[in-house]
């Protein structure tokens, strides 16, 4: 039986019951209209009871689900998890800062490649350990291999060997293949005195290197570190 049939039956029942009850109770006039409205409301609620039951059951299930979810979430130690995540993030930040400070001011690694430092450094490249203290103290010595910012291209770092310190007189050939001793740097003589605060650098492979013979002496401020050992060599087969 659908809702319409239920309501029809309920209406007939209400009318019959109304007549009998009003007659027995002596209800008439305005009071009879109020009584009739109350009966119709109760009958409508009774007729629609199956729909309301389904809605109530759905609400009950949703409420039970939410209550169960809230109960489970309440048992999760959110404060402990948040504190642990914060501690780990702090540890990662501290480690990154430590690595940055060590690599910038104490010791780090650099990848060097190219023909200018053959045979000391391979053409395909080597990873070398670089210490930063010696250049900062100004104690670089002749024979040291240094990592420096190229005076010709500030975005590029190069590896060269120190062959002259401040105050030293250096003699060089710009074009050793042809023995051209007259071509010099910016009009410098082939015998040149290194100025204060500068060093003279050259590649070990003087036949294929751009160094102080082309761009002149290098100020200490461009030296980033002194290479003191190879970490490993990159080989391409």
VOBA-1610 file (N, C-alpha, C; in pm, whole numbers, padded with zeros to 5 digits, always signed):
BEGIN
Unk+00085-00120+00000Unk+00000+00000+00000Unk+00088+00123+00000Unk+00059+00216-00093Unk+00141+00335-00103Unk+00092+00443-00007Unk+00165+00557-00009Unk+00135+00666+00085Unk-00004+00725+00060Unk-00048+00732-00068Unk-00180+00791-00099Unk-00292+00708-00038Unk-00286+00575-00052Unk-00388+00488+00006Unk-00388+00498+00157Unk-00268+00507+00214Unk-00259+00519+00360Unk-00327+00647+00407Unk-00301+00756+00337Unk-00361+00883+00377Unk-00513+00881+00361Unk-00563+00814+00253Unk-00708+00804+00232Unk-00775+00727+00345Unk-00714+00616+00379Unk-00769+00536+00489Unk-00765+00613+00620Unk-00655+00684+00640Unk-00641+00760+00764Unk-00745+00870+00771Unk-00773+00934+00657Unk-00873+01042+00654Unk-01012+00989+00690Unk-01050+00874+00630Unk-01181+00816+00661Unk-01191+00779+00808Unk-01082+00725+00859Unk-01081+00686+01001Unk-01095+00809+01091Unk-01028+00917+01050Unk-01034+01040+01129Unk-01176+01097+01131Unk-01241+01098+01013Unk-01376+01153+01006Unk-01473+01073+01093Unk-01461+00940+01084Unk-01550+00854+01164Unk-01524+00874+01312Unk-01397+00874+01347Unk-01361+00890+01488Unk-01401+01027+01539Unk-01388+01130+01455Unk-01421+01268+01493Unk-01568+01278+01534Unk-01651+01219+01450Unk-01795+01228+01478Unk-01830+01163+01611Unk-01775+01045+01632Unk-01807+00973+01754Unk-01752+01044+01876Unk-01627+01092+01867Unk-01564+01153+01983Unk-01628+01287+02015Unk-01661+01367+01912Unk-01725+01496+01937Unk-01864+01478+01998Unk-01932+01372+01953Unk-02064+01346+02008Unk-02055+01304+02154Unk-01958+01217+02183Unk-01943+01169+02320Unk-01890+01277+02413Unk-01799+01366+02361Unk-01738+01468+02445Unk-01813+01599+02443Unk-01910+01612+02355Unk-01987+01736+02349Unk-01906+01851+02292Unk-01817+01828+02194Unk-01731+01932+02136Unk-01800+01987+02012Unk-01806+02122+02001Unk-01865+02185+01884Unk-01800+02320+01859Unk-01834+02385+01745Unk-01784+02520+01715Unk-01634+02523+01688Unk-01571+02630+01742Unk-01426+02650+01721Unk-01346+02536+01780Unk-01390+02487+01892Unk-01319+02376+01956Unk-01322+02252+01867Unk-01430+02234+01793Unk-01438+02119+01703Unk-01338+02130+01589Unk-01317+02254+01537Unk-01219+02272+01429Unk-01077+02244+01478Unk-01045+02289+01598Unk-00912+02261+01655Unk-00892+02113+01675Unk-00995+02047+01724Unk-00986+01903+01747Unk-00966+01828+01616Unk-01039+01872+01512Unk-01026+01807+01380Unk-00885+01825+01323Unk-00830+01946+01337Unk-00693+01972+01287Unk-00592+01885+01357Unk-00610+01868+01487Unk-00516+01784+01563Unk-00523+01640+01516Unk-00646+01592+01488Unk-00660+01455+01441Unk-00595+01436+01304Unk-00617+01536+01212Unk-00557+01526+01078Unk-00405+01528+01084Unk-00348+01609+01173Unk-00201+01612+01186Unk-00148+01479+01232Unk-00217+01421+01329Unk-00170+01292+01379Unk-00184+01184+01274Unk-00291+01193+01193Unk-00310+01093+01088Unk-00206+01108+00978Unk-00170+01236+00944Unk-00068+01258+00841Unk+00065+01202+00884Unk+00099+01226+01011Unk+00225+01174+01062Unk+00226+01023+01059Unk+00110+00964+01094Unk+00104+00818+01095Unk+00116+00762+00954Unk+00051+00833+00855Unk+00055+00785+00717Unk+00193+00795+00658Unk+00265+00899+00695Unk+00399+00918+00639Unk+00506+00850+00722Unk+00466+00768+00816Unk+00561+00703+00906Unk+00669+00623+00834Unk+00639+00546+00726Unk+00747+00470+00659Unk+00858+00559+00605Unk+00823+00674+00541Unk+00925+00765+00489Unk+01010+00824+00599Unk+00941+00865+00708Unk+01015+00921+00821Unk+01106+00817+00885Unk+01063+00694+00885Unk+01144+00587+00943Unk+01274+00568+00864Unk+01261+00573+00728Unk+01381+00559+00646Unk+01478+00675+00669Unk+01422+00798+00675Unk+01507+00915+00699Unk+01573+00907+00835Unk+01496+00863+00934Unk+01553+00851+01069Unk+01664+00746+01072Unk+01642+00635+00999Unk+01745+00532+00995Unk+01872+00583+00928Unk+01854+00661+00818Unk+01971+00717+00749Unk+02046+00814+00839Unk+01966+00900+00909Unk+02032+00993+01000Unk+02108+00919+01109Unk+02047+00812+01157Unk+02112+00735+01262Unk+02243+00673+01215Unk+02242+00619+01092Unk+02366+00560+01039Unk+02474+00665+01019Unk+02434+00781+00964Unk+02532+00889+00944Unk+02589+00936+01077Unk+02500+00952+01174Unk+02546+00996+01306Unk+02641+00893+01368Unk+02606+00764+01351Unk+02693+00660+01405Unk+02829+00660+01337Unk+02827+00679+01203Unk+02955+00684+01130Unk+03041+00801+01175Unk+02979+00919+01188Unk+03055+01037+01231Unk+03106+01020+01373Unk+03024+00961+01458Unk+03068+00939+01596Unk+03186+00844+01602Unk+03177+00736+01521Unk+03287+00639+01518Unk+03415+00702+01463Unk+03400+00783+01354Unk+03518+00850+01297Unk+03579+00947+01396Unk+03494+01023+01464Unk+03546+01118+01563Unk+03617+01046+01677Unk+03559+00930+01716Unk+03623+00853+01823Unk+03761+00802+01782Unk+03770+00754+01657Unk+03900+00704+01609Unk+04001+00817+01596Unk+03956+00931+01541Unk+04048+01044+01525Unk+04093+01099+01659Unk+04004+01089+01758Unk+04041+01143+01889Unk+04152+01063+01956Unk+04167+00936+01915Unk+04271+00852+01973Unk+04406+00869+01904Unk+04410+00943+01791Unk+04538+00967+01723Unk+04615+01076+01796Unk+04741+01051+01830Unk+04820+01152+01904Unk+04868+01265+01814Unk+04774+01357+01781Unk+04807+01464+01687Unk+04921+01551+01737Unk+04922+01581+01863Unk+05028+01667+01917Unk+05164+01601+01905Unk+05166+01470+01932Unk+05293+01398+01922Unk+05341+01393+01777Unk+05247+01369+01683Unk+05284+01364+01542Unk+05334+01500+01495Unk+05263+01606+01531Unk+05306+01741+01492Unk+05441+01778+01550Unk+05462+01741+01676Unk+05591+01771+01740Unk+05704+01694+01673Unk+05677+01567+01639Unk+05780+01486+01573Unk+05812+01541+01434Unk+05709+01581+01358Unk+05732+01638+01224Unk+05811+01769+01234Unk+05779+01850+01333Unk+05851+01977+01351Unk+05997+01952+01387Unk+06021+01851+01471Unk+06160+01818+01508Unk+06239+01770+01387Unk+06176+01689+01303Unk+06246+01638+01184Unk+06274+01750+01085Unk+06176+01838+01065Unk+06198+01952+00975Unk+06310+02041+01026Unk+06312+02063+01157Unk+06418+02145+01216Unk+06554+02079+01196Unk+06559+01946+01210Unk+06685+01874+01191Unk+06733+01885+01047Unk+06640+01874+00951Unk+06677+01886+00809Unk+06731+02025+00779Unk+06666+02127+00832Unk+06711+02265+00809Unk+06850+02287+00870Unk+06871+02236+00990Unk+07001+02252+01055Unk+07111+02179+00975Unk+07078+02059+00926Unk+07176+01984+00847Unk+07209+02057+00718Unk+07107+02113+00652Unk+07131+02188+00528Unk+07217+02311+00554Unk+07190+02380+00663Unk+07271+02499+00698Unk+07415+02459+00729Unk+07431+02347+00799Unk+07566+02300+00833Unk+07645+02265+00708Unk+07579+02191+00615Unk+07647+02154+00491Unk+07684+02278+00411Unk+07593+02375+00406Unk+07620+02498+00330Unk+07740+02573+00389Unk+07744+02585+00521Unk+07854+02658+00586Unk+07987+02586+00562Unk+07986+02453+00579Unk+08109+02376+00560Unk+08156+02386+00416Unk+08063+02370+00320Unk+08101+02374+00179Unk+08147+02512+00134Unk+08094+02617+00196Unk+08128+02753+00155Unk+08255+02804+00221Unk+08278+02767+00347Unk+08387+02830+00422Unk+08499+02734+00464Unk+08476+02603+00456Unk+08579+02511+00507Unk+08626+02417+00397Unk+08543+02324+00356Unk+08584+02227+00254Unk+08462+02184+00175Unk+08484+02155+00046Unk+08376+02111-00039Unk+08430+02029-00155Unk+08347+02006-00253Unk+08390+01932-00372Unk+08357+02015-00496Unk+08429+01989-00603Unk+08408+02060-00729Unk+08431+01964-00844Unk+08354+01982-00950Unk+08371+01901-01071Unk+08448+01984-01173Unk+08562+01932-01215Unk+08651+02004-01307Unk+08670+01918-01432Unk+08659+01978-01548Unk+08682+01905-01672Unk+08739+01999-01777Unk+08789+01940-01884Unk+08846+02019-01992Unk+08992+01987-02015Unk+09047+02034-02126Unk+09184+01999-02163Unk+09291+02087-02098Unk+09253+02196-02034Unk+09354+02294-01989Unk+09444+02241-01879Unk+09396+02141-01800Unk+09477+02090-01689Unk+09529+01949-01714Unk+09527+01903-01839Unk+09588+01773-01870Unk+09738+01778-01841Unk+09796+01671-01790Unk+09737+01541-01754Unk+09691+01534-01609Unk+09701+01646-01534Unk+09664+01642-01392Unk+09517+01609-01375Unk+09433+01672-01455Unk+09288+01649-01449Unk+09244+01596-01584Unk+09163+01491-01581Unk+09120+01425-01704Unk+09036+01517-01792Unk+09039+01487-01920Unk+08960+01563-02015Unk+08811+01548-01988Unk+08769+01427-01949Unk+08627+01401-01922Unk+08583+01453-01786Unk+08678+01489-01703Unk+08643+01551-01576Unk+08679+01468-01455Unk+08711+01537-01347Unk+08738+01476-01218Unk+08661+01551-01110Unk+08624+01479-01005Unk+08568+01541-00886Unk+08680+01558-00786Unk+08706+01681-00745Unk+08819+01710-00657Unk+08768+01770-00526Unk+08842+01743-00418Unk+08813+01804-00288Unk+08881+01940-00282Unk+08808+02038-00233Unk+08856+02176-00232Unk+08847+02231-00090Unk+08958+02283-00039Unk+08954+02349+00092Unk+08953+02501+00072Unk+08875+02570+00155Unk+08850+02714+00137Unk+08934+02803+00228Unk+09008+02747+00320Unk+09075+02829+00422Unk+09199+02898+00366Unk+09281+02825+00290Unk+09407+02880+00239Unk+09386+03009+00158Unk+09294+03012+00062Unk+09275+03138-00013Unk+09228+03253+00076Unk+09145+03224+00176Unk+09096+03330+00263Unk+09208+03388+00349Unk+09303+03306+00382Unk+09417+03354+00461Unk+09526+03414+00374Unk+09512+03400+00243Unk+09613+03455+00152Unk+09744+03380+00155Unk+09737+03250+00180Unk+09859+03169+00191Unk+09873+03070+00075Unk+09817+03105-00040Unk+09834+03020-00159Unk+09981+03020-00198Unk+10031+02903-00239Unk+10172+02889-00276Unk+10185+02850-00423Unk+10304+02873-00476Unk+10333+02833-00614Unk+10320+02682-00625Unk+10252+02636-00727Unk+10229+02493-00747Unk+10091+02447-00705Unk+10019+02529-00628Unk+09883+02492-00586Unk+09787+02497-00705Unk+09698+02400-00710Unk+09588+02402-00807Unk+09469+02468-00740Unk+09422+02576-00798Unk+09314+02653-00736Unk+09190+02652-00825Unk+09074+02661-00759Unk+08946+02678-00828Unk+08910+02825-00818Unk+08891+02890-00932Unk+08866+03034-00930Unk+08756+03072-01029Unk+08698+03188-01005Unk+08598+03243-01097Unk+08672+03303-01215Unk+08631+03265-01335Unk+08698+03314-01454Unk+08684+03466-01467Unk+08794+03539-01483Unk+08785+03684-01504Unk+08713+03720-01634Unk+08706+03625-01726Unk+08639+03651-01854Unk+08489+03622-01850Unk+08449+03532-01760Unk+08308+03494-01749Unk+08275+03467-01602Unk+08213+03560-01532Unk+08187+03543-01388Unk+08098+03424-01355Unk+08026+03370-01452Unk+07941+03255-01426Unk+08016+03123-01436Unk+08140+03128-01471Unk+08218+03007-01496Unk+08331+02995-01394Unk+08353+02874-01343Unk+08467+02847-01256Unk+08567+02760-01332Unk+08694+02785-01309Unk+08800+02712-01379Unk+08903+02666-01278Unk+08981+02568-01318Unk+09092+02519-01235Unk+09223+02553-01304Unk+09313+02617-01231Unk+09444+02654-01284Unk+09549+02632-01175Unk+09676+02631-01221Unk+09786+02615-01126Unk+09854+02750-01104Unk+09883+02780-00979Unk+09950+02905-00944Unk+10098+02892-00981Unk+10148+02985-01065Unk+10289+02983-01105Unk+10363+03110-01061Unk+10287+03205-01006Unk+10352+03327-00959Unk+10270+03395-00853Unk+10336+03445-00746Unk+10269+03517-00639Unk+10294+03666-00653Unk+10231+03744-00566Unk+10250+03889-00570Unk+10398+03924-00552Unk+10447+04010-00640Unk+10587+04051-00636Unk+10679+03966-00722Unk+10630+03849-00768Unk+10713+03764-00853Unk+10717+03818-00996Unk+10830+03796-01063Unk+10843+03830-01205Unk+10824+03703-01286Unk+10731+03706-01379Unk+10700+03587-01458Unk+10730+03616-01605Unk+10779+03514-01672Unk+10804+03521-01815Unk+10714+03419-01883Unk+10650+03457-01991Unk+10551+03368-02051Unk+10545+03390-02201Unk+10493+03291-02269Unk+10464+03298-02412Unk+10314+03281-02430Unk+10253+03378-02494Unk+10109+03366-02518Unk+10081+03255-02617Unk+10166+03239-02716Unk+10147+03138-02820Unk+10270+03049-02822Unk+10279+02950-02731Unk+10400+02868-02723Unk+10423+02782-02846Unk+10318+02753-02922Unk+10335+02667-03040Unk+10424+02736-03143Unk+10403+02866-03160Unk+10480+02941-03259Unk+10593+03022-03196Unk+10610+03010-03065Unk+10719+03081-02999Unk+10703+03231-03005Unk+10578+03279-03006Unk+10553+03423-03018Unk+10560+03489-02881Unk+10675+03548-02849Unk+10693+03612-02719Unk+10654+03757-02721Unk+10615+03810-02838Unk+10584+03952-02847Unk+10437+03980-02819Unk+10351+03878-02836Unk+10210+03896-02805Unk+10191+03889-02655Unk+10148+03996-02595Unk+10135+04001-02450Unk+09995+04046-02412Unk+09970+04047-02283Unk+09838+04081-02231Unk+09825+04231-02215Unk+09734+04291-02287Unk+09704+04434-02274Unk+09831+04518-02278Unk+09923+04479-02364Unk+10045+04557-02379Unk+10152+04529-02276Unk+10135+04423-02195Unk+10236+04390-02094Unk+10359+04332-02161Unk+10471+04353-02098Unk+10595+04292-02150Unk+10594+04144-02120Unk+10681+04068-02191Unk+10684+03924-02169Unk+10743+03889-02033Unk+10808+03980-01966Unk+10852+03961-01829Unk+10770+04057-01743Unk+10687+03997-01657Unk+10585+04078-01589Unk+10594+04056-01438Unk+10579+04163-01361Unk+10580+04155-01215Unk+10435+04151-01165Unk+10404+04046-01089Unk+10268+04027-01039Unk+10239+04132-00932Unk+10129+04207-00944Unk+10097+04312-00846Unk+10052+04253-00713Unk+10047+04337-00611Unk+10004+04295-00478Unk+09857+04250-00482Unk+09828+04147-00404Unk+09692+04095-00396Unk+09650+04013-00515Unk+09746+03973-00599Unk+09715+03896-00720Unk+09806+03773-00728Unk+09766+03678-00810Unk+09849+03562-00842Unk+09847+03543-00993Unk+09950+03475-01040Unk+09958+03441-01183Unk+09927+03293-01198Unk+09827+03260-01281Unk+09784+03121-01296Unk+09797+03079-01441Unk+09825+02951-01460Unk+09831+02891-01593Unk+09781+02748-01585Unk+09734+02698-01700Unk+09696+02558-01708Unk+09818+02470-01730Unk+09811+02346-01682Unk+09923+02254-01703Unk+09943+02225-01851Unk+09836+02225-01926Unk+09844+02206-02071Unk+09845+02345-02135Unk+09962+02407-02143Unk+09972+02545-02188Unk+09933+02562-02335Unk+09927+02450-02408Unk+09890+02457-02550Unk+09739+02469-02569Unk+09662+02441-02463Unk+09516+02448-02475Unk+09457+02503-02345Unk+09499+02622-02310Unk+09451+02682-02185Unk+09441+02833-02199Unk+09330+02887-02151Unk+09316+03032-02137Unk+09340+03065-01990Unk+09442+03144-01965Unk+09483+03172-01828Unk+09538+03313-01817Unk+09627+03335-01723Unk+09681+03470-01702Unk+09755+03524-01823Unk+09795+03438-01913Unk+09861+03486-02035Unk+09762+03563-02123Unk+09633+03531-02108Unk+09531+03602-02185Unk+09459+03710-02102Unk+09424+03679-01978Unk+09344+03775-01900Unk+09419+03840-01785Unk+09549+03813-01773Unk+09630+03883-01675Unk+09626+03820-01536Unk+09689+03884-01438Unk+09692+03830-01302Unk+09552+03826-01241Unk+09532+03731-01149Unk+09400+03709-01089Unk+09402+03758-00944Unk+09306+03841-00903Unk+09300+03885-00763Unk+09261+03770-00671Unk+09308+03778-00546Unk+09276+03674-00449Unk+09125+03656-00431Unk+09050+03763-00450Unk+08905+03756-00429Unk+08833+03661-00522Unk+08894+03628-00636Unk+08830+03536-00731Unk+08863+03390-00702Unk+08958+03365-00612Unk+08995+03227-00580Unk+08895+03170-00480Unk+08831+03061-00516Unk+08729+02999-00431Unk+08784+02889-00341Unk+08894+02828-00380Unk+08948+02720-00299Unk+09071+02658-00361Unk+09136+02574-00282Unk+09256+02503-00328Unk+09223+02354-00336Unk+09241+02297-00455Unk+09217+02154-00473Unk+09334+02076-00414Unk+09302+01982-00324Unk+09410+01908-00259Unk+09407+01758-00285Unk+09299+01705-00343Unk+09298+01563-00380Unk+09181+01536-00474Unk+09195+01426-00549Unk+09085+01380-00634Unk+08994+01290-00553Unk+08865+01311-00568Unk+08769+01221-00504Unk+08746+01100-00593Unk+08713+01123-00718Unk+08708+01016-00818Unk+08706+01079-00956Unk+08739+00996-01054Unk+08748+01042-01192Unk+08626+00997-01270Unk+08578+01083-01359Unk+08466+01050-01447Unk+08524+00995-01576Unk+08485+00874-01612Unk+08534+00813-01734Unk+08417+00782-01827Unk+08432+00818-01953Unk+08330+00791-02054Unk+08386+00689-02153Unk+08316+00578-02168Unk+08364+00472-02257Unk+08288+00476-02388
//
